[in-house]
């Protein structure tokens, strides 16, 4: 059974929850997998790019993350949102990528990673701040970096972050504050 | 700029970080590639299952368990051997105390015959036990016990 047959093709069809799409993928529905990629690929790409992924490898890293997630979807038990779980897998994929490309000690932030829309002068100032933040993020321990990005960039609550990273909300809060303190010092 | 404003600014920058690269991602094409890779049965690059950390831990635990059992068996076997030797020595000493001179001489001759069958002829020596008294015979027997 394919996804359109299940949800019914029509303007009134309600979008399926991620959990329903995951269940459909577990039954072998490729369309459900494609739908999940469509929903979460950009958020994942932003997270990976901010974590240091070069733009030239971003598409491959996004694909690898989804492949790994779909292959190990049985380990996802709804302890957090699918997207949060996916981002933590993305962190693992990026870590493996970093090992393979260990020649690059610090992966430089590509020009394309920065947002260049708007006034050129403002952009120049913003780009500088983004470049500094990106470099500062590379200097953080992985846990602090991921907690900071899940909180500041993706807007997740501490409970959600803790469930995804296998820690406590209190510990996630501490990691976030350590990250903010170090990043502030770095940016200033 | 106060601390809260600093944090807000930091979060604003973080939200923009990677946005342009993400916007350039062709999501439909990425989804298509993912589906094709899944269809092809491609496994993600990962360690073989037998070197996963969980398997390594189980293997290490098994090695420790088997090694521990082996060690305990060896130690208990040695203790049993030592125990048997101790019991044998005690029994010989008890026996010696109750034997007469003639009996002690008989035991020593039997011992010599036993030794002669395992030792090469050139090593064997004739021993005259008749010249020894009971105390000397006991001393010889005890010395043979080692």
Interface residues (C-beta under 8 A of the other chain):
Chain A: X30 X33 X34 X35 X37 X38 X41 X42 X43 X45 X46 X47 X48 X49 X50 X55 X58 X59 X62 X63 X64 X66 X67 X68 X70 X71 X96 X110 X112 X113 X114 X115 X116 X117 X126 X129 X130 X133 X134 X137 X148 X149 X152 X153 X180 X183 X184 X187 X188
Chain B: X3 X6 X7 X9 X10 X11 X13 X14 X15 X16 X17 X18 X19 X20 X21 X22 X23 X24 X25 X26 X27 X28 X30 X31 X32 X33 X34 X35 X37 X38 X39 X42 X43 X44 X45 X46
